[in-house]
Amino acid sequence: MITSAVLLLLILLGAPLFAVIAAGAMIGYWNAEIPLSAIAIEIFGIAETPILLAIPLFTFAGYVLAESRAPARLVRLTTALVGWIPGGVAMVAICACAIFTAFTGGSGVTIIALGAALYPALIEAGYDERFSLGLITSAGCLGLLFAPSLPLILYGVITETSIDEMFVAGIVPGLLMMFALAAYAFWVNRHLRVPFSQFSWRQVGAALRESWLDIPLPVLVLGGIYGGVFAVSEAAAVTVVYVLVTELLIHRDIKPGQLPRIVRQSMVLVGAILLILGVSLASTNVMIDAQVPERLVALVSEFVGSQLAFMALLFVFLLMLGAVLDIFAALVLVVPLVSAVAARYQLDPVHLGILFVANMELGYLAPPMGRNLVVASYRFDRPILGIYRATLPFVLVLLGAVVFITFVPRLSLALLGR
């Protein structure tokens, strides 16, 4: 009890999460008279997991794209194509944010990279300022259910679930969240009647000529993964090569001198993820030795009698968890325990992963730890309370979509034939 109180105090004082987890593991190993060198073995042991190679590669590619003019080119093309439709520019924002968040891992980079292009486009199209801020901030959390999502890769590694299956299972739930936001955006802005005369084939042609090298990337990566042409790690390598060739050599948006800074920024995120994963594996072994999963299963089983009741309890728990804990930390800390209880209620591990990530997406918009709220406040120079109010309607819409994802497993498993 004293140990738990001390670790909680360290968290409240702002100690790095990996240090707190490592301290807990060291105390557990010490009490069990296990050599502390075993923790180092666990940390270095993750190097034997080939799929983890995809995490730094996809993250680096996402940061390169964010630093380039690819976001502006994508916004220009999609705006030229569908901007004349009522709610069209809002749909552009939703799709663009989902694509970039899938590559960058939902680190807030999407809002910074796309905000400069999307916010003026929305205002120019007649959208309310508050609506525009709320839309960009909320749409910045979309995309974590689409390949090559880092949270889905990490969940697959932790639970030894097929990552290819996770990517396929995320398609329908991810589209549902996008369609929910798009429908709300269309309804709120139905009074904006943009004349078809504003549509210009000349603008479409100019945007296509400018972005003809950017368009194949999602098709290449997603088609390769979903079509079984590439393994996930191979798709990551192809993505890096394609992005470097197009942005560094052809478009020349990125100068060679910028690469060290981009590498450093992207690898800080990757290093945090891998270090937390390594020490969490050691901490998980301590909990297994202490029979924590078995005790948790027995405790939950005593009060929860059905799968539906367990899913409801899990839904509430994940909403609260997302408000205080980063998605990557939540995955490595909570999934090993939750998956043990979920197996007791015969909850499909693939569906568990999808509902876990979908619920944690809302954490990006939930105070006090909502990363997108903080990033949007900084990016648009607005008070954080104003960002809270702007995102509230969008959060409620996404909450409704997540309820369907959680309680209708068919959404996640339909494309897998289960």
VOPAGU-2260 file (C-alpha; in pm, 1 decimal, decimal comma):
REM VOPAGU-2260
SITE   aa  ch    i         X         Y         Z
SITE  MET   A    0       0,0       0,0       0,0
SITE  ILE   A    1     282,6     239,1      91,6
SITE  THR   A    2     461,1     158,3    -234,2
SITE  SER   A    3     148,6     234,5    -439,2
SITE  ALA   A    4     100,8     565,1    -255,7
SITE  VAL   A    5     462,2     667,2    -323,6
SITE  LEU   A    6     432,4     579,8    -694,0
SITE  LEU   A    7     105,9     775,1    -720,4
SITE  LEU   A    8     273,9    1073,2    -554,2
SITE  LEU   A    9     557,3    1056,5    -807,7
SITE  ILE   A   10     303,6    1066,7   -1092,1
SITE  LEU   A   11     127,7    1367,5    -938,1
SITE  LEU   A   12     462,9    1543,9    -901,5
SITE  GLY   A   13     525,0    1503,0   -1273,2
SITE  ALA   A   14     782,7    1222,8   -1273,6
SITE  PRO   A   15     830,3    1058,7   -1617,2
SITE  LEU   A   16     589,1     771,4   -1661,0
SITE  PHE   A   17     856,3     521,0   -1762,0
SITE  ALA   A   18    1051,0     603,3   -1443,2
SITE  VAL   A   19     744,8     540,6   -1225,2
SITE  ILE   A   20     669,0     210,6   -1400,7
SITE  ALA   A   21    1033,1     104,5   -1379,0
SITE  ALA   A   22    1042,2     190,2   -1007,6
SITE  GLY   A   23     733,7     -22,7    -946,6
SITE  ALA   A   24     887,0    -313,6   -1138,8
SITE  MET   A   25    1216,8    -283,2    -948,2
SITE  ILE   A   26    1035,7    -288,7    -613,4
SITE  GLY   A   27     836,7    -594,2    -722,6
SITE  TYR   A   28    1148,7    -778,0    -843,8
SITE  TRP   A   29    1331,0    -684,5    -523,4
SITE  ASN   A   30    1051,8    -819,4    -303,9
SITE  ALA   A   31    1040,5   -1140,5    -509,6
SITE  GLU   A   32    1421,2   -1171,9    -480,1
SITE  ILE   A   33    1459,6   -1164,6    -859,6
SITE  PRO   A   34    1783,2   -1006,2    -990,7
SITE  LEU   A   35    1717,9    -651,5   -1114,4
SITE  SER   A   36    1917,8    -733,5   -1426,9
SITE  ALA   A   37    1604,7    -916,7   -1545,2
SITE  ILE   A   38    1441,1    -577,9   -1606,6
SITE  ALA   A   39    1716,4    -484,3   -1851,8
SITE  ILE   A   40    1664,5    -817,0   -2024,8
SITE  GLU   A   41    1294,6    -736,7   -2066,8
SITE  ILE   A   42    1374,5    -392,3   -2210,7
SITE  PHE   A   43    1627,6    -523,6   -2461,5
SITE  GLY   A   44    1400,3    -818,3   -2535,1
SITE  ILE   A   45    1159,7    -598,8   -2731,0
SITE  ALA   A   46    1431,7    -570,3   -2996,4
SITE  GLU   A   47    1342,9    -927,0   -3093,9
SITE  THR   A   48     996,3    -814,4   -3206,8
SITE  PRO   A   49    1034,7    -738,9   -3581,0
SITE  ILE   A   50     699,3    -563,7   -3612,8
SITE  LEU   A   51     821,4    -284,8   -3381,6
SITE  LEU   A   52    1043,5    -171,3   -3669,2
SITE  ALA   A   53     729,6     -24,7   -3826,8
SITE  ILE   A   54     679,0     225,1   -3542,2
SITE  PRO   A   55     990,0     443,8   -3596,7
SITE  LEU   A   56     957,8     420,6   -3975,5
SITE  PHE   A   57     592,1     526,2   -3992,5
SITE  THR   A   58     648,7     797,1   -3729,6
SITE  PHE   A   59     944,8     942,4   -3919,5
SITE  ALA   A   60     748,2     938,8   -4247,0
SITE  GLY   A   61     456,3    1114,2   -4078,2
SITE  TYR   A   62     678,4    1388,6   -3939,6
SITE  VAL   A   63     841,9    1441,0   -4279,6
SITE  LEU   A   64     498,2    1478,2   -4439,3
SITE  ALA   A   65     393,1    1721,5   -4168,2
SITE  GLU   A   66     700,0    1940,0   -4232,2
SITE  SER   A   67     643,5    1940,1   -4609,0
SITE  ARG   A   68     381,2    2118,7   -4814,8
SITE  ALA   A   69     191,8    1791,6   -4864,7
SITE  PRO   A   70     -86,0    1894,9   -4619,3
SITE  ALA   A   71    -147,1    2220,0   -4809,1
SITE  ARG   A   72    -150,5    2038,0   -5143,3
SITE  LEU   A   73    -396,9    1780,3   -5012,6
SITE  VAL   A   74    -628,8    2050,8   -4876,7
SITE  ARG   A   75    -613,3    2245,3   -5204,9
SITE  LEU   A   76    -700,8    1938,7   -5412,3
SITE  THR   A   77    -990,0    1817,0   -5199,2
SITE  THR   A   78   -1128,0    2169,5   -5160,7
SITE  ALA   A   79   -1123,6    2215,0   -5538,1
SITE  LEU   A   80   -1310,0    1885,5   -5582,3
SITE  VAL   A   81   -1581,1    1904,8   -5313,9
SITE  GLY   A   82   -1555,3    2253,3   -5162,3
SITE  TRP   A   83   -1867,6    2369,4   -5348,6
SITE  ILE   A   84   -2084,9    2108,2   -5171,8
SITE  PRO   A   85   -2263,4    2229,8   -4852,8
SITE  GLY   A   86   -2037,3    2110,0   -4572,8
SITE  GLY   A   87   -1776,5    2014,6   -4831,5
SITE  VAL   A   88   -1482,4    2200,7   -4678,7
SITE  ALA   A   89   -1566,8    2048,5   -4339,7
SITE  MET   A   90   -1556,7    1702,7   -4499,4
SITE  VAL   A   91   -1219,8    1794,7   -4649,9
SITE  ALA   A   92   -1093,9    1878,6   -4300,8
SITE  ILE   A   93   -1222,3    1550,9   -4157,2
SITE  CYS   A   94   -1064,9    1334,6   -4429,8
SITE  ALA   A   95    -734,1    1522,9   -4431,2
SITE  CYS   A   96    -698,7    1502,5   -4052,7
SITE  ALA   A   97    -782,6    1130,4   -4047,9
SITE  ILE   A   98    -516,2    1052,8   -4308,2
SITE  PHE   A   99    -241,4    1246,9   -4132,6
SITE  THR   A  100    -330,4    1123,2   -3784,5
SITE  ALA   A  101    -306,9     764,0   -3910,2
SITE  PHE   A  102      55,0     830,4   -4010,8
SITE  THR   A  103     163,6    1049,6   -3719,2
SITE  GLY   A  104       4,4     847,9   -3437,6
SITE  GLY   A  105    -224,3    1117,9   -3304,0
SITE  SER   A  106      58,5    1316,2   -3148,8
SITE  GLY   A  107     -96,3    1657,6   -3215,1
SITE  VAL   A  108     119,3    1706,3   -3523,5
SITE  THR   A  109    -192,7    1689,3   -3742,3
SITE  ILE   A  110    -339,0    2008,6   -3593,5
SITE  ILE   A  111     -10,2    2193,5   -3630,6
SITE  ALA   A  112      51,1    2070,7   -3986,3
SITE  LEU   A  113    -301,0    2114,1   -4124,5
SITE  GLY   A  114    -430,3    2400,6   -3912,0
SITE  ALA   A  115    -259,3    2667,6   -4122,2
SITE  ALA   A  116    -435,3    2541,8   -4436,3
SITE  LEU   A  117    -770,5    2422,5   -4299,8
SITE  TYR   A  118    -867,6    2706,3   -4067,2
SITE  PRO   A  119    -847,2    2985,1   -4330,6
SITE  ALA   A  120   -1024,1    2759,4   -4583,3
SITE  LEU   A  121   -1314,2    2701,8   -4343,4
SITE  ILE   A  122   -1345,9    3070,8   -4253,3
SITE  GLU   A  123   -1331,5    3173,6   -4620,3
SITE  ALA   A  124   -1606,7    2922,9   -4701,1
SITE  GLY   A  125   -1834,7    3093,5   -4446,0
SITE  TYR   A  126   -1800,7    2858,7   -4149,1
SITE  ASP   A  127   -1832,3    3002,3   -3799,3
SITE  GLU   A  128   -1501,1    3058,0   -3620,1
SITE  ARG   A  129   -1604,9    2852,8   -3317,2
SITE  PHE   A  130   -1725,6    2569,4   -3539,4
SITE  SER   A  131   -1400,5    2574,3   -3737,4
SITE  LEU   A  132   -1185,2    2555,6   -3424,3
SITE  GLY   A  133   -1393,7    2271,7   -3281,6
SITE  LEU   A  134   -1390,1    2076,5   -3607,2
SITE  ILE   A  135   -1013,4    2090,3   -3659,9
SITE  THR   A  136    -941,1    2009,2   -3295,8
SITE  SER   A  137   -1184,2    1715,3   -3294,0
SITE  ALA   A  138   -1091,6    1577,2   -3636,0
SITE  GLY   A  139    -729,2    1574,5   -3524,4
SITE  CYS   A  140    -799,6    1263,0   -3315,9
SITE  LEU   A  141    -949,7    1068,7   -3607,1
SITE  GLY   A  142    -745,1     815,5   -3798,7
SITE  LEU   A  143    -612,8     599,5   -3515,2
SITE  LEU   A  144    -832,5     312,5   -3635,4
SITE  PHE   A  145    -679,7     316,0   -3985,2
SITE  ALA   A  146    -352,2     163,0   -4101,8
SITE  PRO   A  147     -73,7     235,0   -4024,9
SITE  SER   A  148    -201,9     333,0   -3679,8
SITE  LEU   A  149      70,0     312,8   -3412,5
SITE  PRO   A  150    -178,5     231,3   -3130,1
SITE  LEU   A  151    -316,0     -65,1   -3325,8
SITE  ILE   A  152      37,8    -191,0   -3392,0
SITE  LEU   A  153     124,2    -155,5   -3024,7
SITE  TYR   A  154    -195,4    -333,7   -2916,4
SITE  GLY   A  155    -115,2    -621,4   -3152,4
SITE  VAL   A  156     235,5    -653,5   -3006,1
SITE  ILE   A  157     115,0    -646,2   -2645,5
SITE  THR   A  158    -167,2    -898,7   -2691,2
SITE  GLU   A  159      -3,2   -1103,8   -2970,4
SITE  THR   A  160    -302,6   -1029,8   -3194,0
SITE  SER   A  161    -264,6   -1019,7   -3572,0
SITE  ILE   A  162    -188,3    -659,7   -3668,5
SITE  ASP   A  163    -326,4    -718,8   -4017,3
SITE  GLU   A  164    -657,9    -820,1   -3857,6
SITE  MET   A  165    -650,3    -510,9   -3639,6
SITE  PHE   A  166    -607,2    -288,6   -3945,4
SITE  VAL   A  167    -897,1    -456,0   -4125,1
SITE  ALA   A  168   -1119,4    -443,8   -3815,4
SITE  GLY   A  169   -1061,7     -70,5   -3776,0
SITE  ILE   A  170   -1196,6      26,4   -4119,9
SITE  VAL   A  171   -1572,0      27,0   -4047,6
SITE  PRO   A  172   -1550,2     181,8   -3695,3
SITE  GLY   A  173   -1309,4     445,8   -3824,1
SITE  LEU   A  174   -1540,0     534,5   -4112,4
SITE  LEU   A  175   -1834,3     549,6   -3871,4
SITE  MET   A  176   -1659,9     814,0   -3662,1
SITE  MET   A  177   -1574,3    1013,4   -3975,1
SITE  PHE   A  178   -1929,6     989,3   -4113,5
SITE  ALA   A  179   -2074,9    1094,8   -3776,2
SITE  LEU   A  180   -1867,0    1413,3   -3775,3
SITE  ALA   A  181   -1938,8    1475,8   -4144,9
SITE  ALA   A  182   -2314,6    1438,4   -4091,0
SITE  TYR   A  183   -2305,3    1681,2   -3799,5
SITE  ALA   A  184   -2099,7    1929,8   -4001,6
SITE  PHE   A  185   -2344,4    1905,9   -4293,2
SITE  TRP   A  186   -2647,0    1957,0   -4067,3
SITE  VAL   A  187   -2504,3    2256,2   -3882,2
SITE  ASN   A  188   -2395,8    2427,1   -4204,1
SITE  ARG   A  189   -2688,5    2326,0   -4425,6
SITE  HIS   A  190   -2772,3    2694,7   -4469,7
SITE  LEU   A  191   -2441,8    2752,0   -4650,5
SITE  ARG   A  192   -2543,2    2723,4   -5012,8
SITE  VAL   A  193   -2221,1    2732,7   -5209,8
SITE  PRO   A  194   -2303,6    2787,6   -5577,8
SITE  PHE   A  195   -2185,8    2521,4   -5819,3
SITE  SER   A  196   -2048,4    2805,6   -6029,9
SITE  GLN   A  197   -1754,9    2819,2   -5789,8
SITE  PHE   A  198   -1647,5    2475,6   -5908,0
SITE  SER   A  199   -1363,5    2509,7   -6156,3
SITE  TRP   A  200   -1205,5    2235,8   -6361,6
SITE  ARG   A  201    -907,1    2465,1   -6401,2
SITE  GLN   A  202    -853,4    2471,8   -6023,9
SITE  VAL   A  203    -895,9    2095,0   -6005,7
SITE  GLY   A  204    -640,9    2047,7   -6281,5
SITE  ALA   A  205    -392,0    2282,5   -6116,4
SITE  ALA   A  206    -434,2    2106,4   -5780,8
SITE  LEU   A  207    -391,2    1765,2   -5944,7
SITE  ARG   A  208     -71,0    1872,0   -6119,7
SITE  GLU   A  209      63,5    2001,5   -5789,8
SITE  SER   A  210     -24,7    1693,2   -5582,7
SITE  TRP   A  211       6,5    1408,6   -5833,0
SITE  LEU   A  212     292,5    1256,1   -5634,1
SITE  ASP   A  213     109,7    1280,6   -5298,9
SITE  ILE   A  214    -206,4    1099,3   -5408,8
SITE  PRO   A  215     -49,1     753,3   -5462,8
SITE  LEU   A  216      98,5     731,1   -5110,2
SITE  PRO   A  217    -218,2     634,5   -4915,7
SITE  VAL   A  218    -323,6     407,6   -5200,7
SITE  LEU   A  219      18,0     241,5   -5207,4
SITE  VAL   A  220      45,8     191,6   -4831,6
SITE  LEU   A  221    -315,5     104,3   -4746,6
SITE  GLY   A  222    -365,6    -102,9   -5061,4
SITE  GLY   A  223     -40,7    -286,5   -4997,4
SITE  ILE   A  224    -129,3    -367,9   -4636,4
SITE  TYR   A  225    -497,3    -454,0   -4688,4
SITE  GLY   A  226    -422,1    -641,0   -5010,3
SITE  GLY   A  227    -154,8    -854,8   -4848,2
SITE  VAL   A  228     119,4    -727,2   -5079,2
SITE  PHE   A  229     329,9    -583,8   -4794,7
SITE  ALA   A  230     388,1    -689,9   -4439,2
SITE  VAL   A  231     342,7    -398,6   -4200,0
SITE  SER   A  232     717,8    -345,3   -4154,9
SITE  GLU   A  233     770,6    -363,8   -4531,9
SITE  ALA   A  234     495,7    -107,2   -4587,8
SITE  ALA   A  235     668,7     119,5   -4336,5
SITE  ALA   A  236     998,5      95,3   -4525,3
SITE  VAL   A  237     824,9     165,0   -4857,3
SITE  THR   A  238     652,3     467,0   -4703,4
SITE  VAL   A  239     979,9     618,9   -4581,6
SITE  VAL   A  240    1150,5     571,2   -4918,4
SITE  TYR   A  241     853,4     715,7   -5108,6
SITE  VAL   A  242     819,6    1015,9   -4877,4
SITE  LEU   A  243    1191,4    1096,6   -4886,9
SITE  VAL   A  244    1209,2    1069,8   -5265,8
SITE  THR   A  245     901,6    1286,9   -5325,1
SITE  GLU   A  246     952,4    1550,4   -5054,9
SITE  LEU   A  247    1332,7    1568,4   -5048,8
SITE  LEU   A  248    1430,2    1509,8   -5412,0
SITE  ILE   A  249    1129,0    1595,6   -5630,3
SITE  HIS   A  250     917,4    1858,3   -5450,7
SITE  ARG   A  251    1218,5    1971,0   -5244,0
SITE  ASP   A  252     989,8    2083,8   -4962,5
SITE  ILE   A  253    1238,4    1936,0   -4715,8
SITE  LYS   A  254    1600,4    2048,1   -4718,3
SITE  PRO   A  255    1872,6    1796,9   -4623,7
SITE  GLY   A  256    1965,4    2018,0   -4330,1
SITE  GLN   A  257    1615,5    1974,3   -4182,3
SITE  LEU   A  258    1638,4    1595,1   -4160,2
SITE  PRO   A  259    1842,0    1578,5   -3833,4
SITE  ARG   A  260    1581,1    1791,9   -3656,8
SITE  ILE   A  261    1291,1    1584,8   -3797,0
SITE  VAL   A  262    1465,0    1261,9   -3698,0
SITE  ARG   A  263    1521,9    1394,2   -3346,5
SITE  GLN   A  264    1162,1    1509,3   -3300,0
SITE  SER   A  265    1008,0    1189,3   -3433,4
SITE  MET   A  266    1240,9     959,5   -3242,4
SITE  VAL   A  267    1164,1    1134,4   -2913,0
SITE  LEU   A  268     807,4    1007,3   -2950,0
SITE  VAL   A  269     925,7     662,4   -3059,4
SITE  GLY   A  270    1178,2     640,6   -2776,0
SITE  ALA   A  271     910,5     725,8   -2520,7
SITE  ILE   A  272     678,9     457,5   -2659,5
SITE  LEU   A  273     945,5     184,7   -2669,1
SITE  LEU   A  274    1089,1     270,2   -2327,9
SITE  ILE   A  275     744,1     264,7   -2167,6
SITE  LEU   A  276     674,7     -66,0   -2344,9
SITE  GLY   A  277    1000,5    -220,1   -2220,6
SITE  VAL   A  278     958,2    -131,6   -1854,1
SITE  SER   A  279     587,6    -219,2   -1872,3
SITE  LEU   A  280     673,8    -573,3   -1981,7
SITE  ALA   A  281     884,7    -605,5   -1669,1
SITE  SER   A  282     603,0    -459,1   -1458,1
SITE  THR   A  283     354,3    -699,6   -1619,3
SITE  ASN   A  284     569,2    -996,2   -1516,0
SITE  VAL   A  285     559,5    -871,2   -1157,6
SITE  MET   A  286     179,0    -852,0   -1170,3
SITE  ILE   A  287     157,9   -1200,7   -1320,4
SITE  ASP   A  288     379,6   -1342,2   -1045,1
SITE  ALA   A  289     157,6   -1169,7    -789,8
SITE  GLN   A  290    -150,3   -1320,3    -961,6
SITE  VAL   A  291    -299,2    -973,9   -1014,9
SITE  PRO   A  292    -486,1   -1071,4   -1335,5
SITE  GLU   A  293    -647,3   -1370,2   -1167,0
SITE  ARG   A  294    -754,0   -1159,4    -868,3
SITE  LEU   A  295    -892,5    -891,8   -1099,5
SITE  VAL   A  296   -1092,5   -1150,7   -1294,2
SITE  ALA   A  297   -1233,3   -1291,8    -970,5
SITE  LEU   A  298   -1322,6    -945,0    -842,0
SITE  VAL   A  299   -1497,3    -835,5   -1161,0
SITE  SER   A  300   -1675,7   -1169,6   -1198,7
SITE  GLU   A  301   -1819,3   -1127,9    -851,4
SITE  PHE   A  302   -2004,3    -809,1    -945,3
SITE  VAL   A  303   -2046,0    -833,3   -1325,5
SITE  GLY   A  304   -2252,0   -1121,9   -1453,7
SITE  SER   A  305   -2272,2   -1072,0   -1830,5
SITE  GLN   A  306   -2064,2    -964,0   -2126,9
SITE  LEU   A  307   -2290,2    -663,3   -2184,8
SITE  ALA   A  308   -2247,4    -542,9   -1826,2
SITE  PHE   A  309   -1870,5    -587,0   -1854,5
SITE  MET   A  310   -1861,2    -385,0   -2178,5
SITE  ALA   A  311   -2059,9    -107,1   -2010,2
SITE  LEU   A  312   -1818,5    -104,1   -1716,9
SITE  LEU   A  313   -1521,8    -108,0   -1954,8
SITE  PHE   A  314   -1671,7     177,6   -2158,2
SITE  VAL   A  315   -1696,8     403,1   -1851,8
SITE  PHE   A  316   -1352,8     299,8   -1727,3
SITE  LEU   A  317   -1183,9     379,5   -2060,2
SITE  LEU   A  318   -1353,1     718,8   -2085,2
SITE  MET   A  319   -1212,0     811,7   -1743,5
SITE  LEU   A  320    -874,8     658,2   -1828,6
SITE  GLY   A  321    -845,8     857,6   -2151,7
SITE  ALA   A  322    -899,0    1181,2   -1959,5
SITE  VAL   A  323    -588,8    1130,1   -1743,7
SITE  LEU   A  324    -353,3     899,9   -1936,8
SITE  ASP   A  325    -189,6     911,2   -2279,6
SITE  ILE   A  326    -306,9     641,2   -2521,1
SITE  PHE   A  327      35,0     472,8   -2549,1
SITE  ALA   A  328      80,1     458,7   -2173,4
SITE  ALA   A  329    -274,9     325,8   -2133,5
SITE  LEU   A  330    -207,9      51,1   -2387,5
SITE  VAL   A  331     101,9     -86,0   -2218,0
SITE  LEU   A  332     -28,6     -45,0   -1863,3
SITE  VAL   A  333    -393,6    -141,8   -1885,4
SITE  VAL   A  334    -433,6    -377,7   -2182,3
SITE  PRO   A  335    -254,8    -676,1   -2017,0
SITE  LEU   A  336    -501,3    -656,8   -1726,6
SITE  VAL   A  337    -814,5    -574,2   -1925,0
SITE  SER   A  338    -749,5    -847,4   -2181,8
SITE  ALA   A  339    -735,4   -1109,0   -1906,6
SITE  VAL   A  340   -1076,9   -1002,4   -1775,9
SITE  ALA   A  341   -1219,6    -968,4   -2130,3
SITE  ALA   A  342   -1123,1   -1329,9   -2203,8
SITE  ARG   A  343   -1337,0   -1435,4   -1907,7
SITE  TYR   A  344   -1639,8   -1275,6   -2078,7
SITE  GLN   A  345   -1547,1   -1419,0   -2422,7
SITE  LEU   A  346   -1489,0   -1075,8   -2573,3
SITE  ASP   A  347   -1305,4   -1104,1   -2904,7
SITE  PRO   A  348    -949,9    -964,4   -2864,1
SITE  VAL   A  349    -972,0    -781,8   -3197,7
SITE  HIS   A  350   -1294,3    -606,9   -3095,5
SITE  LEU   A  351   -1139,7    -529,5   -2756,2
SITE  GLY   A  352    -851,6    -353,5   -2930,6
SITE  ILE   A  353   -1081,9    -150,3   -3154,5
SITE  LEU   A  354   -1310,2     -35,1   -2873,1
SITE  PHE   A  355   -1005,8      39,7   -2657,4
SITE  VAL   A  356    -847,2     266,8   -2919,8
SITE  ALA   A  357   -1182,4     425,0   -3014,3
SITE  ASN   A  358   -1251,4     515,6   -2652,4
SITE  MET   A  359    -899,3     644,9   -2599,5
SITE  GLU   A  360    -933,5     867,5   -2908,5
SITE  LEU   A  361   -1182,5    1069,4   -2707,4
SITE  GLY   A  362    -910,4    1117,3   -2447,5
SITE  TYR   A  363    -740,6    1358,8   -2689,0
SITE  LEU   A  364   -1042,7    1585,8   -2637,7
SITE  ALA   A  365   -1107,5    1527,3   -2267,4
SITE  PRO   A  366    -977,3    1760,6   -1994,9
SITE  PRO   A  367    -747,6    1770,3   -1809,3
SITE  MET   A  368    -498,7    1577,4   -2028,3
SITE  GLY   A  369    -661,2    1632,4   -2368,2
SITE  ARG   A  370    -356,3    1678,5   -2590,6
SITE  ASN   A  371    -548,8    1812,7   -2888,7
SITE  LEU   A  372    -708,1    2079,9   -2671,0
SITE  VAL   A  373    -369,1    2204,5   -2554,6
SITE  VAL   A  374    -213,8    2188,7   -2902,8
SITE  ALA   A  375    -510,7    2371,3   -3060,7
SITE  SER   A  376    -497,0    2640,5   -2793,4
SITE  TYR   A  377    -129,2    2693,8   -2874,3
SITE  ARG   A  378    -167,4    2665,5   -3251,9
SITE  PHE   A  379    -460,8    2906,8   -3287,4
SITE  ASP   A  380    -367,0    3131,2   -2991,1
SITE  ARG   A  381    -704,9    3087,0   -2822,0
SITE  PRO   A  382    -790,0    3039,6   -2451,2
SITE  ILE   A  383    -812,6    2673,3   -2361,6
SITE  LEU   A  384   -1162,4    2718,7   -2216,9
SITE  GLY   A  385   -1275,2    2853,8   -2554,4
SITE  ILE   A  386   -1133,0    2542,4   -2721,1
SITE  TYR   A  387   -1322,1    2327,3   -2468,0
SITE  ARG   A  388   -1651,3    2492,4   -2555,9
SITE  ALA   A  389   -1583,8    2473,7   -2929,9
SITE  THR   A  390   -1514,4    2100,3   -2922,4
SITE  LEU   A  391   -1800,0    1997,8   -2689,8
SITE  PRO   A  392   -2064,0    1933,0   -2963,5
SITE  PHE   A  393   -1812,7    1730,4   -3164,1
SITE  VAL   A  394   -1716,3    1527,7   -2857,8
SITE  LEU   A  395   -2082,1    1437,1   -2801,2
SITE  VAL   A  396   -2115,5    1325,2   -3164,6
SITE  LEU   A  397   -1800,9    1112,4   -3141,4
SITE  LEU   A  398   -1917,9     974,3   -2806,8
SITE  GLY   A  399   -2233,7     846,7   -2974,6
SITE  ALA   A  400   -2026,5     678,0   -3245,3
SITE  VAL   A  401   -1799,8     515,7   -2985,2
SITE  VAL   A  402   -2106,0     377,5   -2804,4
SITE  PHE   A  403   -2203,9     195,5   -3125,7
SITE  ILE   A  404   -1847,1      71,6   -3176,1
SITE  THR   A  405   -1830,4     -59,6   -2820,1
SITE  PHE   A  406   -2165,0    -236,8   -2800,8
SITE  VAL   A  407   -2193,4    -358,9   -3161,1
SITE  PRO   A  408   -1896,4    -593,8   -3211,7
SITE  ARG   A  409   -2020,1    -668,4   -3563,1
SITE  LEU   A  410   -1886,7    -329,5   -3673,9
SITE  SER   A  411   -1533,0    -441,2   -3592,0
SITE  LEU   A  412   -1558,2    -804,9   -3696,8
SITE  ALA   A  413   -1775,5    -791,6   -4012,5
SITE  LEU   A  414   -1485,5    -757,6   -4256,0
SITE  LEU   A  415   -1306,8   -1042,8   -4081,7
SITE  GLY   A  416   -1604,0   -1274,3   -4137,8
SITE  ARG   A  417   -1668,0   -1334,2   -3766,7
